[in-house]
Amino acid sequence: MKRDTLHIFNPVILNLGDAITDQTITSVEEAAEQLLTNWSIDDGEYYYEAVKACLDCITSDGDPDLARMAFVQAAEEAGMSIKR
């Protein structure tokens, strides 16, 4: 996907287990990909809200900051360590 078509937000850094596996998420599209392909808990309330917020943003020009907030809540729900 071209960089100018991404829905950019302030970076969220996920610690996926150790210092070597930190992952920086900088767009709604990256957040959606992470949620849909690499998420450890895919049945939580915040997980579903984050997926919906990301897809709404991608398909209807929603607010990337709302998608970011939902993504952070889902990460916390999944027990991930987050650097904001």
C-alpha positions as CSV (number, residue, x, y, z in Angstrom):
1,M,0.0,0.0,0.0
2,K,1.3,3.4,-0.9
3,R,2.4,5.5,2.1
4,D,0.2,8.5,1.1
5,T,-2.9,6.3,1.4
6,L,-2.3,5.1,4.9
7,H,-4.2,6.4,7.9
8,I,-1.3,7.4,10.0
9,F,-1.4,7.8,13.8
10,N,1.1,8.4,16.6
11,P,3.2,5.2,17.0
12,V,2.3,2.4,19.3
13,I,5.1,0.1,20.3
14,L,4.1,-3.4,21.3
15,N,6.4,-5.6,23.3
16,L,5.7,-9.1,22.0
17,G,7.7,-10.9,24.7
18,D,11.2,-9.6,24.9
19,A,13.2,-6.5,23.8
20,I,14.1,-8.1,20.5
21,T,10.4,-8.4,19.4
22,D,9.2,-4.9,19.8
23,Q,6.9,-4.0,17.0
24,T,6.0,-0.4,16.0
25,I,2.5,0.2,14.6
26,T,2.1,3.6,12.9
27,S,-1.1,3.3,10.9
28,V,-4.6,2.0,11.0
29,E,-3.7,-0.5,8.2
30,E,-0.8,-1.9,10.3
31,A,-3.0,-2.2,13.3
32,A,-5.7,-4.0,11.4
33,E,-3.1,-6.4,9.9
34,Q,-1.7,-7.1,13.4
35,L,-5.2,-7.7,14.8
36,L,-6.3,-10.0,12.0
37,T,-3.1,-12.1,11.6
38,N,-1.0,-12.0,14.8
39,W,-3.3,-11.4,17.7
40,S,-3.1,-13.8,20.7
41,I,-6.6,-13.2,22.0
42,D,-9.2,-12.9,19.2
43,D,-12.4,-13.1,21.2
44,G,-12.2,-10.2,23.6
45,E,-14.6,-7.2,23.7
46,Y,-11.9,-4.7,22.9
47,Y,-10.5,-6.9,20.2
48,Y,-13.8,-6.7,18.3
49,E,-14.1,-3.0,18.9
50,A,-10.5,-2.5,17.6
51,V,-11.1,-4.5,14.4
52,K,-14.3,-2.6,13.7
53,A,-12.7,0.8,14.4
54,C,-9.8,0.0,12.0
55,L,-12.0,-1.3,9.3
56,D,-14.4,1.6,9.6
57,C,-11.5,4.0,9.3
58,I,-10.1,2.3,6.2
59,T,-13.4,2.0,4.4
60,S,-15.1,5.2,5.4
61,D,-12.4,7.7,6.3
62,G,-13.0,7.4,10.1
63,D,-10.8,9.0,12.7
64,P,-7.3,7.2,12.9
65,D,-7.0,8.4,16.5
66,L,-10.1,6.5,17.5
67,A,-8.8,3.4,15.8
68,R,-5.5,3.8,17.6
69,M,-7.3,4.2,21.0
70,A,-9.3,1.0,20.3
71,F,-6.1,-0.8,19.2
72,V,-4.3,0.2,22.5
73,Q,-7.3,-1.1,24.5
74,A,-7.2,-4.4,22.7
75,A,-3.5,-4.7,23.3
76,E,-4.0,-4.1,27.0
77,E,-6.8,-6.6,27.0
78,A,-4.5,-9.2,25.4
79,G,-1.9,-8.5,28.1
80,M,0.6,-6.9,25.8
81,S,3.1,-4.4,27.1
82,I,2.7,-1.1,25.3
83,K,5.0,1.9,24.9
84,R,3.0,4.9,23.8
